[in-house]
Amino acid sequence: MSSNQGSNSSRVTVPEARAALNNMKYEIARELGINLQQGDNGDLTARENGYVGGYMVKKMIKQAEQQMAGQNGGMGN
């Protein structure tokens, strides 16, 4: 793995998705009772920030699995 690859791993590939990801981040933070605001969140702990990121990934995986199940459901016909 080149050093350049690691720095690009968090880049949003589809620019239009950035707003949706930001909305998801704030929605999940609210669900978890974490006071995430736009801008500086230096008062939040690494654990709180990690919860938000972890739940985002969990939710995206669940959505992808549901989409794959729906797409693959009709392939056997």
PDB file of N, CA, C and O in Angstrom:
ATOM      1  N   MET A   1       0.854  -1.173   0.000  1.00  0.00           N
ATOM      2  CA  MET A   1       0.000   0.000   0.000  1.00  0.00           C
ATOM      3  C   MET A   1       0.890   1.222   0.000  1.00  0.00           C
ATOM      4  O   MET A   1       1.788   1.348   0.832  1.00  0.00           O
ATOM      5  N   SER A   2       0.637   2.129  -0.940  1.00  0.00           N
ATOM      6  CA  SER A   2       1.434   3.345  -0.988  1.00  0.00           C
ATOM      7  C   SER A   2       0.937   4.324   0.068  1.00  0.00           C
ATOM      8  O   SER A   2      -0.203   4.237   0.525  1.00  0.00           O
ATOM      9  N   SER A   3       1.800   5.250   0.446  1.00  0.00           N
ATOM     10  CA  SER A   3       1.400   6.229   1.458  1.00  0.00           C
ATOM     11  C   SER A   3       0.296   7.132   0.939  1.00  0.00           C
ATOM     12  O   SER A   3      -0.471   7.684   1.728  1.00  0.00           O
ATOM     13  N   ASN A   4       0.203   7.291  -0.360  1.00  0.00           N
ATOM     14  CA  ASN A   4      -0.837   8.111  -0.949  1.00  0.00           C
ATOM     15  C   ASN A   4      -2.214   7.485  -0.798  1.00  0.00           C
ATOM     16  O   ASN A   4      -3.206   8.193  -0.621  1.00  0.00           O
ATOM     17  N   GLN A   5      -2.277   6.150  -0.867  1.00  0.00           N
ATOM     18  CA  GLN A   5      -3.552   5.460  -0.751  1.00  0.00           C
ATOM     19  C   GLN A   5      -4.210   5.713   0.589  1.00  0.00           C
ATOM     20  O   GLN A   5      -5.416   5.952   0.637  1.00  0.00           O
ATOM     21  N   GLY A   6      -3.476   5.670   1.656  1.00  0.00           N
ATOM     22  CA  GLY A   6      -4.034   5.865   2.983  1.00  0.00           C
ATOM     23  C   GLY A   6      -4.674   7.226   3.155  1.00  0.00           C
ATOM     24  O   GLY A   6      -5.714   7.344   3.803  1.00  0.00           O
ATOM     25  N   SER A   7      -4.073   8.247   2.588  1.00  0.00           N
ATOM     26  CA  SER A   7      -4.608   9.597   2.740  1.00  0.00           C
ATOM     27  C   SER A   7      -5.875   9.800   1.923  1.00  0.00           C
ATOM     28  O   SER A   7      -6.643  10.720   2.203  1.00  0.00           O
ATOM     29  N   ASN A   8      -6.112   8.960   0.916  1.00  0.00           N
ATOM     30  CA  ASN A   8      -7.292   9.095   0.071  1.00  0.00           C
ATOM     31  C   ASN A   8      -8.460   8.246   0.547  1.00  0.00           C
ATOM     32  O   ASN A   8      -9.547   8.332  -0.026  1.00  0.00           O
ATOM     33  N   SER A   9      -8.272   7.438   1.566  1.00  0.00           N
ATOM     34  CA  SER A   9      -9.295   6.482   1.961  1.00  0.00           C
ATOM     35  C   SER A   9     -10.566   7.139   2.487  1.00  0.00           C
ATOM     36  O   SER A   9     -11.632   6.530   2.411  1.00  0.00           O
ATOM     37  N   SER A  10     -10.496   8.339   3.011  1.00  0.00           N
ATOM     38  CA  SER A  10     -11.697   8.982   3.551  1.00  0.00           C
ATOM     39  C   SER A  10     -12.313   9.988   2.576  1.00  0.00           C
ATOM     40  O   SER A  10     -13.269  10.685   2.917  1.00  0.00           O
ATOM     41  N   ARG A  11     -11.769  10.059   1.379  1.00  0.00           N
ATOM     42  CA  ARG A  11     -12.297  11.000   0.389  1.00  0.00           C
ATOM     43  C   ARG A  11     -13.607  10.464  -0.170  1.00  0.00           C
ATOM     44  O   ARG A  11     -13.714   9.275  -0.468  1.00  0.00           O
ATOM     45  N   VAL A  12     -14.596  11.324  -0.313  1.00  0.00           N
ATOM     46  CA  VAL A  12     -15.884  10.955  -0.882  1.00  0.00           C
ATOM     47  C   VAL A  12     -15.709  10.840  -2.384  1.00  0.00           C
ATOM     48  O   VAL A  12     -15.325  11.810  -3.037  1.00  0.00           O
ATOM     49  N   THR A  13     -15.985   9.660  -2.946  1.00  0.00           N
ATOM     50  CA  THR A  13     -15.788   9.415  -4.367  1.00  0.00           C
ATOM     51  C   THR A  13     -16.834  10.116  -5.209  1.00  0.00           C
ATOM     52  O   THR A  13     -16.527  10.619  -6.289  1.00  0.00           O
ATOM     53  N   VAL A  14     -18.065  10.154  -4.727  1.00  0.00           N
ATOM     54  CA  VAL A  14     -19.154  10.820  -5.443  1.00  0.00           C
ATOM     55  C   VAL A  14     -19.451  12.121  -4.710  1.00  0.00           C
ATOM     56  O   VAL A  14     -20.023  12.101  -3.620  1.00  0.00           O
ATOM     57  N   PRO A  15     -19.067  13.258  -5.300  1.00  0.00           N
ATOM     58  CA  PRO A  15     -19.231  14.539  -4.602  1.00  0.00           C
ATOM     59  C   PRO A  15     -20.658  14.798  -4.113  1.00  0.00           C
ATOM     60  O   PRO A  15     -20.851  15.418  -3.067  1.00  0.00           O
ATOM     61  N   GLU A  16     -21.647  14.332  -4.856  1.00  0.00           N
ATOM     62  CA  GLU A  16     -23.037  14.551  -4.463  1.00  0.00           C
ATOM     63  C   GLU A  16     -23.380  13.820  -3.166  1.00  0.00           C
ATOM     64  O   GLU A  16     -24.353  14.165  -2.496  1.00  0.00           O
ATOM     65  N   ALA A  17     -22.594  12.826  -2.816  1.00  0.00           N
ATOM     66  CA  ALA A  17     -22.865  12.044  -1.614  1.00  0.00           C
ATOM     67  C   ALA A  17     -22.428  12.767  -0.344  1.00  0.00           C
ATOM     68  O   ALA A  17     -22.859  12.398   0.748  1.00  0.00           O
ATOM     69  N   ARG A  18     -21.592  13.776  -0.463  1.00  0.00           N
ATOM     70  CA  ARG A  18     -21.066  14.472   0.722  1.00  0.00           C
ATOM     71  C   ARG A  18     -22.184  15.016   1.614  1.00  0.00           C
ATOM     72  O   ARG A  18     -22.138  14.849   2.832  1.00  0.00           O
ATOM     73  N   ALA A  19     -23.180  15.661   1.022  1.00  0.00           N
ATOM     74  CA  ALA A  19     -24.287  16.232   1.798  1.00  0.00           C
ATOM     75  C   ALA A  19     -25.074  15.126   2.493  1.00  0.00           C
ATOM     76  O   ALA A  19     -25.459  15.274   3.652  1.00  0.00           O
ATOM     77  N   ALA A  20     -25.313  14.021   1.791  1.00  0.00           N
ATOM     78  CA  ALA A  20     -26.054  12.906   2.383  1.00  0.00           C
ATOM     79  C   ALA A  20     -25.285  12.305   3.549  1.00  0.00           C
ATOM     80  O   ALA A  20     -25.880  11.964   4.572  1.00  0.00           O
ATOM     81  N   LEU A  21     -23.969  12.170   3.408  1.00  0.00           N
ATOM     82  CA  LEU A  21     -23.152  11.632   4.499  1.00  0.00           C
ATOM     83  C   LEU A  21     -23.145  12.583   5.694  1.00  0.00           C
ATOM     84  O   LEU A  21     -23.202  12.137   6.840  1.00  0.00           O
ATOM     85  N   ASN A  22     -23.075  13.875   5.439  1.00  0.00           N
ATOM     86  CA  ASN A  22     -23.117  14.841   6.538  1.00  0.00           C
ATOM     87  C   ASN A  22     -24.456  14.788   7.260  1.00  0.00           C
ATOM     88  O   ASN A  22     -24.508  14.820   8.489  1.00  0.00           O
ATOM     89  N   ASN A  23     -25.542  14.707   6.487  1.00  0.00           N
ATOM     90  CA  ASN A  23     -26.864  14.597   7.107  1.00  0.00           C
ATOM     91  C   ASN A  23     -26.957  13.340   7.962  1.00  0.00           C
ATOM     92  O   ASN A  23     -27.486  13.376   9.073  1.00  0.00           O
ATOM     93  N   MET A  24     -26.441  12.228   7.442  1.00  0.00           N
ATOM     94  CA  MET A  24     -26.459  10.966   8.189  1.00  0.00           C
ATOM     95  C   MET A  24     -25.670  11.103   9.489  1.00  0.00           C
ATOM     96  O   MET A  24     -26.094  10.616  10.537  1.00  0.00           O
ATOM     97  N   LYS A  25     -24.520  11.771   9.410  1.00  0.00           N
ATOM     98  CA  LYS A  25     -23.662  11.948  10.585  1.00  0.00           C
ATOM     99  C   LYS A  25     -24.404  12.698  11.694  1.00  0.00           C
ATOM    100  O   LYS A  25     -24.375  12.281  12.852  1.00  0.00           O
ATOM    101  N   TYR A  26     -25.065  13.798  11.342  1.00  0.00           N
ATOM    102  CA  TYR A  26     -25.768  14.587  12.352  1.00  0.00           C
ATOM    103  C   TYR A  26     -27.009  13.865  12.874  1.00  0.00           C
ATOM    104  O   TYR A  26     -27.343  13.976  14.053  1.00  0.00           O
ATOM    105  N   GLU A  27     -27.687  13.131  12.002  1.00  0.00           N
ATOM    106  CA  GLU A  27     -28.866  12.358  12.410  1.00  0.00           C
ATOM    107  C   GLU A  27     -28.471  11.268  13.418  1.00  0.00           C
ATOM    108  O   GLU A  27     -29.141  11.083  14.434  1.00  0.00           O
ATOM    109  N   ILE A  28     -27.400  10.566  13.133  1.00  0.00           N
ATOM    110  CA  ILE A  28     -26.945   9.507  14.033  1.00  0.00           C
ATOM    111  C   ILE A  28     -26.473  10.098  15.348  1.00  0.00           C
ATOM    112  O   ILE A  28     -26.747   9.538  16.410  1.00  0.00           O
ATOM    113  N   ALA A  29     -25.770  11.218  15.296  1.00  0.00           N
ATOM    114  CA  ALA A  29     -25.314  11.869  16.529  1.00  0.00           C
ATOM    115  C   ALA A  29     -26.513  12.221  17.408  1.00  0.00           C
ATOM    116  O   ALA A  29     -26.477  12.018  18.622  1.00  0.00           O
ATOM    117  N   ARG A  30     -27.580  12.752  16.792  1.00  0.00           N
ATOM    118  CA  ARG A  30     -28.792  13.076  17.564  1.00  0.00           C
ATOM    119  C   ARG A  30     -29.399  11.818  18.179  1.00  0.00           C
ATOM    120  O   ARG A  30     -29.791  11.822  19.346  1.00  0.00           O
ATOM    121  N   GLU A  31     -29.475  10.734  17.390  1.00  0.00           N
ATOM    122  CA  GLU A  31     -30.031   9.473  17.890  1.00  0.00           C
ATOM    123  C   GLU A  31     -29.247   8.956  19.094  1.00  0.00           C
ATOM    124  O   GLU A  31     -29.818   8.378  20.019  1.00  0.00           O
ATOM    125  N   LEU A  32     -27.931   9.173  19.069  1.00  0.00           N
ATOM    126  CA  LEU A  32     -27.066   8.703  20.151  1.00  0.00           C
ATOM    127  C   LEU A  32     -26.987   9.693  21.314  1.00  0.00           C
ATOM    128  O   LEU A  32     -26.368   9.405  22.338  1.00  0.00           O
ATOM    129  N   GLY A  33     -27.613  10.856  21.152  1.00  0.00           N
ATOM    130  CA  GLY A  33     -27.577  11.864  22.205  1.00  0.00           C
ATOM    131  C   GLY A  33     -26.247  12.598  22.293  1.00  0.00           C
ATOM    132  O   GLY A  33     -25.886  13.117  23.350  1.00  0.00           O
ATOM    133  N   ILE A  34     -25.518  12.642  21.175  1.00  0.00           N
ATOM    134  CA  ILE A  34     -24.227  13.323  21.121  1.00  0.00           C
ATOM    135  C   ILE A  34     -24.431  14.678  20.467  1.00  0.00           C
ATOM    136  O   ILE A  34     -25.025  14.779  19.394  1.00  0.00           O
ATOM    137  N   ASN A  35     -23.931  15.721  21.126  1.00  0.00           N
ATOM    138  CA  ASN A  35     -24.127  17.092  20.663  1.00  0.00           C
ATOM    139  C   ASN A  35     -23.074  17.442  19.609  1.00  0.00           C
ATOM    140  O   ASN A  35     -22.124  18.174  19.887  1.00  0.00           O
ATOM    141  N   LEU A  36     -23.254  16.915  18.413  1.00  0.00           N
ATOM    142  CA  LEU A  36     -22.339  17.174  17.302  1.00  0.00           C
ATOM    143  C   LEU A  36     -22.834  18.401  16.551  1.00  0.00           C
ATOM    144  O   LEU A  36     -23.988  18.454  16.125  1.00  0.00           O
ATOM    145  N   GLN A  37     -21.970  19.373  16.392  1.00  0.00           N
ATOM    146  CA  GLN A  37     -22.308  20.619  15.709  1.00  0.00           C
ATOM    147  C   GLN A  37     -21.407  20.799  14.499  1.00  0.00           C
ATOM    148  O   GLN A  37     -20.337  20.195  14.424  1.00  0.00           O
ATOM    149  N   GLN A  38     -21.831  21.622  13.555  1.00  0.00           N
ATOM    150  CA  GLN A  38     -20.958  21.953  12.439  1.00  0.00           C
ATOM    151  C   GLN A  38     -19.801  22.784  12.981  1.00  0.00           C
ATOM    152  O   GLN A  38     -19.977  23.606  13.880  1.00  0.00           O
ATOM    153  N   GLY A  39     -18.629  22.559  12.426  1.00  0.00           N
ATOM    154  CA  GLY A  39     -17.460  23.299  12.870  1.00  0.00           C
ATOM    155  C   GLY A  39     -16.687  22.548  13.932  1.00  0.00           C
ATOM    156  O   GLY A  39     -16.564  21.325  13.870  1.00  0.00           O
ATOM    157  N   ASP A  40     -16.160  23.280  14.914  1.00  0.00           N
ATOM    158  CA  ASP A  40     -15.295  22.705  15.941  1.00  0.00           C
ATOM    159  C   ASP A  40     -16.096  21.895  16.960  1.00  0.00           C
ATOM    160  O   ASP A  40     -17.049  22.395  17.558  1.00  0.00           O
ATOM    161  N   ASN A  41     -15.699  20.654  17.143  1.00  0.00           N
ATOM    162  CA  ASN A  41     -16.310  19.782  18.145  1.00  0.00           C
ATOM    163  C   ASN A  41     -15.246  19.280  19.115  1.00  0.00           C
ATOM    164  O   ASN A  41     -15.257  18.121  19.527  1.00  0.00           O
ATOM    165  N   GLY A  42     -14.333  20.169  19.468  1.00  0.00           N
ATOM    166  CA  GLY A  42     -13.225  19.812  20.336  1.00  0.00           C
ATOM    167  C   GLY A  42     -13.640  19.355  21.724  1.00  0.00           C
ATOM    168  O   GLY A  42     -12.845  18.752  22.446  1.00  0.00           O
ATOM    169  N   ASP A  43     -14.889  19.640  22.101  1.00  0.00           N
ATOM    170  CA  ASP A  43     -15.362  19.233  23.419  1.00  0.00           C
ATOM    171  C   ASP A  43     -15.831  17.775  23.439  1.00  0.00           C
ATOM    172  O   ASP A  43     -16.100  17.231  24.510  1.00  0.00           O
ATOM    173  N   LEU A  44     -15.932  17.137  22.267  1.00  0.00           N
ATOM    174  CA  LEU A  44     -16.357  15.743  22.210  1.00  0.00           C
ATOM    175  C   LEU A  44     -15.160  14.818  22.392  1.00  0.00           C
ATOM    176  O   LEU A  44     -14.044  15.131  21.977  1.00  0.00           O
ATOM    177  N   THR A  45     -15.412  13.684  23.016  1.00  0.00           N
ATOM    178  CA  THR A  45     -14.335  12.718  23.209  1.00  0.00           C
ATOM    179  C   THR A  45     -14.145  11.892  21.946  1.00  0.00           C
ATOM    180  O   THR A  45     -15.018  11.846  21.079  1.00  0.00           O
ATOM    181  N   ALA A  46     -12.997  11.246  21.855  1.00  0.00           N
ATOM    182  CA  ALA A  46     -12.733  10.347  20.735  1.00  0.00           C
ATOM    183  C   ALA A  46     -13.758   9.224  20.714  1.00  0.00           C
ATOM    184  O   ALA A  46     -14.167   8.776  19.643  1.00  0.00           O
ATOM    185  N   ARG A  47     -14.170   8.773  21.873  1.00  0.00           N
ATOM    186  CA  ARG A  47     -15.166   7.705  21.963  1.00  0.00           C
ATOM    187  C   ARG A  47     -16.502   8.157  21.357  1.00  0.00           C
ATOM    188  O   ARG A  47     -17.127   7.414  20.599  1.00  0.00           O
ATOM    189  N   GLU A  48     -16.933   9.373  21.694  1.00  0.00           N
ATOM    190  CA  GLU A  48     -18.192   9.883  21.148  1.00  0.00           C
ATOM    191  C   GLU A  48     -18.116   9.994  19.623  1.00  0.00           C
ATOM    192  O   GLU A  48     -19.036   9.584  18.916  1.00  0.00           O
ATOM    193  N   ASN A  49     -17.017  10.549  19.130  1.00  0.00           N
ATOM    194  CA  ASN A  49     -16.843  10.667  17.687  1.00  0.00           C
ATOM    195  C   ASN A  49     -16.785   9.282  17.035  1.00  0.00           C
ATOM    196  O   ASN A  49     -17.320   9.081  15.945  1.00  0.00           O
ATOM    197  N   GLY A  50     -16.145   8.350  17.696  1.00  0.00           N
ATOM    198  CA  GLY A  50     -16.045   6.991  17.179  1.00  0.00           C
ATOM    199  C   GLY A  50     -17.389   6.298  17.101  1.00  0.00           C
ATOM    200  O   GLY A  50     -17.650   5.550  16.159  1.00  0.00           O
ATOM    201  N   TYR A  51     -18.247   6.541  18.083  1.00  0.00           N
ATOM    202  CA  TYR A  51     -19.598   5.971  18.052  1.00  0.00           C
ATOM    203  C   TYR A  51     -20.339   6.438  16.803  1.00  0.00           C
ATOM    204  O   TYR A  51     -20.979   5.641  16.116  1.00  0.00           O
ATOM    205  N   VAL A  52     -20.247   7.733  16.516  1.00  0.00           N
ATOM    206  CA  VAL A  52     -20.951   8.282  15.359  1.00  0.00           C
ATOM    207  C   VAL A  52     -20.427   7.618  14.083  1.00  0.00           C
ATOM    208  O   VAL A  52     -21.214   7.147  13.262  1.00  0.00           O
ATOM    209  N   GLY A  53     -19.118   7.580  13.917  1.00  0.00           N
ATOM    210  CA  GLY A  53     -18.528   6.962  12.726  1.00  0.00           C
ATOM    211  C   GLY A  53     -18.861   5.485  12.622  1.00  0.00           C
ATOM    212  O   GLY A  53     -19.157   4.987  11.536  1.00  0.00           O
ATOM    213  N   GLY A  54     -18.813   4.782  13.745  1.00  0.00           N
ATOM    214  CA  GLY A  54     -19.120   3.357  13.752  1.00  0.00           C
ATOM    215  C   GLY A  54     -20.553   3.067  13.366  1.00  0.00           C
ATOM    216  O   GLY A  54     -20.817   2.134  12.607  1.00  0.00           O
ATOM    217  N   TYR A  55     -21.485   3.857  13.879  1.00  0.00           N
ATOM    218  CA  TYR A  55     -22.892   3.665  13.530  1.00  0.00           C
ATOM    219  C   TYR A  55     -23.157   4.036  12.080  1.00  0.00           C
ATOM    220  O   TYR A  55     -24.019   3.440  11.434  1.00  0.00           O
ATOM    221  N   MET A  56     -22.418   5.023  11.560  1.00  0.00           N
ATOM    222  CA  MET A  56     -22.570   5.366  10.143  1.00  0.00           C
ATOM    223  C   MET A  56     -22.196   4.174   9.275  1.00  0.00           C
ATOM    224  O   MET A  56     -22.919   3.829   8.341  1.00  0.00           O
ATOM    225  N   VAL A  57     -21.076   3.553   9.581  1.00  0.00           N
ATOM    226  CA  VAL A  57     -20.617   2.392   8.810  1.00  0.00           C
ATOM    227  C   VAL A  57     -21.616   1.252   8.936  1.00  0.00           C
ATOM    228  O   VAL A  57     -21.968   0.616   7.942  1.00  0.00           O
ATOM    229  N   LYS A  58     -22.070   0.995  10.148  1.00  0.00           N
ATOM    230  CA  LYS A  58     -23.033  -0.082  10.381  1.00  0.00           C
ATOM    231  C   LYS A  58     -24.301   0.140   9.556  1.00  0.00           C
ATOM    232  O   LYS A  58     -24.827  -0.795   8.952  1.00  0.00           O
ATOM    233  N   LYS A  59     -24.789   1.383   9.534  1.00  0.00           N
ATOM    234  CA  LYS A  59     -26.006   1.711   8.808  1.00  0.00           C
ATOM    235  C   LYS A  59     -25.800   1.583   7.294  1.00  0.00           C
ATOM    236  O   LYS A  59     -26.681   1.100   6.584  1.00  0.00           O
ATOM    237  N   MET A  60     -24.637   2.016   6.806  1.00  0.00           N
ATOM    238  CA  MET A  60     -24.358   1.920   5.377  1.00  0.00           C
ATOM    239  C   MET A  60     -24.231   0.462   4.938  1.00  0.00           C
ATOM    240  O   MET A  60     -24.683   0.100   3.851  1.00  0.00           O
ATOM    241  N   ILE A  61     -23.622  -0.368   5.770  1.00  0.00           N
ATOM    242  CA  ILE A  61     -23.509  -1.790   5.446  1.00  0.00           C
ATOM    243  C   ILE A  61     -24.887  -2.427   5.395  1.00  0.00           C
ATOM    244  O   ILE A  61     -25.177  -3.205   4.486  1.00  0.00           O
ATOM    245  N   LYS A  62     -25.732  -2.107   6.355  1.00  0.00           N
ATOM    246  CA  LYS A  62     -27.084  -2.659   6.383  1.00  0.00           C
ATOM    247  C   LYS A  62     -27.853  -2.255   5.133  1.00  0.00           C
ATOM    248  O   LYS A  62     -28.535  -3.084   4.531  1.00  0.00           O
ATOM    249  N   GLN A  63     -27.751  -0.977   4.733  1.00  0.00           N
ATOM    250  CA  GLN A  63     -28.431  -0.503   3.532  1.00  0.00           C
ATOM    251  C   GLN A  63     -27.915  -1.228   2.286  1.00  0.00           C
ATOM    252  O   GLN A  63     -28.703  -1.614   1.422  1.00  0.00           O
ATOM    253  N   ALA A  64     -26.599  -1.415   2.191  1.00  0.00           N
ATOM    254  CA  ALA A  64     -26.014  -2.105   1.042  1.00  0.00           C
ATOM    255  C   ALA A  64     -26.475  -3.556   0.994  1.00  0.00           C
ATOM    256  O   ALA A  64     -26.782  -4.075  -0.080  1.00  0.00           O
ATOM    257  N   GLU A  65     -26.526  -4.213   2.148  1.00  0.00           N
ATOM    258  CA  GLU A  65     -26.994  -5.605   2.196  1.00  0.00           C
ATOM    259  C   GLU A  65     -28.445  -5.700   1.735  1.00  0.00           C
ATOM    260  O   GLU A  65     -28.808  -6.619   1.000  1.00  0.00           O
ATOM    261  N   GLN A  66     -29.271  -4.750   2.167  1.00  0.00           N
ATOM    262  CA  GLN A  66     -30.676  -4.755   1.762  1.00  0.00           C
ATOM    263  C   GLN A  66     -30.810  -4.535   0.257  1.00  0.00           C
ATOM    264  O   GLN A  66     -31.633  -5.176  -0.396  1.00  0.00           O
ATOM    265  N   GLN A  67     -30.006  -3.633  -0.288  1.00  0.00           N
ATOM    266  CA  GLN A  67     -30.043  -3.386  -1.731  1.00  0.00           C
ATOM    267  C   GLN A  67     -29.589  -4.615  -2.506  1.00  0.00           C
ATOM    268  O   GLN A  67     -30.188  -4.974  -3.519  1.00  0.00           O
ATOM    269  N   MET A  68     -28.527  -5.260  -2.027  1.00  0.00           N
ATOM    270  CA  MET A  68     -28.019  -6.446  -2.705  1.00  0.00           C
ATOM    271  C   MET A  68     -29.045  -7.569  -2.638  1.00  0.00           C
ATOM    272  O   MET A  68     -29.230  -8.289  -3.619  1.00  0.00           O
ATOM    273  N   ALA A  69     -29.703  -7.730  -1.519  1.00  0.00           N
ATOM    274  CA  ALA A  69     -30.713  -8.777  -1.378  1.00  0.00           C
ATOM    275  C   ALA A  69     -31.877  -8.501  -2.323  1.00  0.00           C
ATOM    276  O   ALA A  69     -32.418  -9.430  -2.923  1.00  0.00           O
ATOM    277  N   GLY A  70     -32.264  -7.254  -2.462  1.00  0.00           N
ATOM    278  CA  GLY A  70     -33.353  -6.887  -3.367  1.00  0.00           C
ATOM    279  C   GLY A  70     -32.981  -7.088  -4.818  1.00  0.00           C
ATOM    280  O   GLY A  70     -33.813  -7.529  -5.611  1.00  0.00           O
ATOM    281  N   GLN A  71     -31.763  -6.777  -5.179  1.00  0.00           N
ATOM    282  CA  GLN A  71     -31.307  -6.923  -6.560  1.00  0.00           C
ATOM    283  C   GLN A  71     -31.122  -8.392  -6.907  1.00  0.00           C
ATOM    284  O   GLN A  71     -31.451  -8.817  -8.015  1.00  0.00           O
ATOM    285  N   ASN A  72     -30.597  -9.167  -5.968  1.00  0.00           N
ATOM    286  CA  ASN A  72     -30.314 -10.571  -6.235  1.00  0.00           C
ATOM    287  C   ASN A  72     -31.568 -11.415  -6.140  1.00  0.00           C
ATOM    288  O   ASN A  72     -31.598 -12.529  -6.663  1.00  0.00           O
ATOM    289  N   GLY A  73     -32.613 -10.908  -5.480  1.00  0.00           N
ATOM    290  CA  GLY A  73     -33.822 -11.665  -5.293  1.00  0.00           C
ATOM    291  C   GLY A  73     -34.494 -12.072  -6.588  1.00  0.00           C
ATOM    292  O   GLY A  73     -35.109 -13.136  -6.663  1.00  0.00           O
ATOM    293  N   GLY A  74     -34.382 -11.228  -7.615  1.00  0.00           N
ATOM    294  CA  GLY A  74     -35.051 -11.530  -8.868  1.00  0.00           C
ATOM    295  C   GLY A  74     -34.144 -12.198  -9.889  1.00  0.00           C
ATOM    296  O   GLY A  74     -34.593 -12.494 -10.997  1.00  0.00           O
ATOM    297  N   MET A  75     -32.891 -12.444  -9.556  1.00  0.00           N
ATOM    298  CA  MET A  75     -31.950 -12.977 -10.531  1.00  0.00           C
ATOM    299  C   MET A  75     -32.205 -14.446 -10.851  1.00  0.00           C
ATOM    300  O   MET A  75     -31.812 -14.918 -11.917  1.00  0.00           O
ATOM    301  N   GLY A  76     -32.845 -15.161  -9.965  1.00  0.00           N
ATOM    302  CA  GLY A  76     -33.059 -16.583 -10.200  1.00  0.00           C
ATOM    303  C   GLY A  76     -34.231 -16.864 -11.104  1.00  0.00           C
ATOM    304  O   GLY A  76     -34.441 -18.013 -11.493  1.00  0.00           O
ATOM    305  N   ASN A  77     -34.991 -15.870 -11.447  1.00  0.00           N
ATOM    306  CA  ASN A  77     -36.183 -16.067 -12.290  1.00  0.00           C
ATOM    307  C   ASN A  77     -35.832 -16.138 -13.743  1.00  0.00           C
ATOM    308  O   ASN A  77     -36.716 -16.301 -14.584  1.00  0.00           O
TER     309      ASN A  77
END
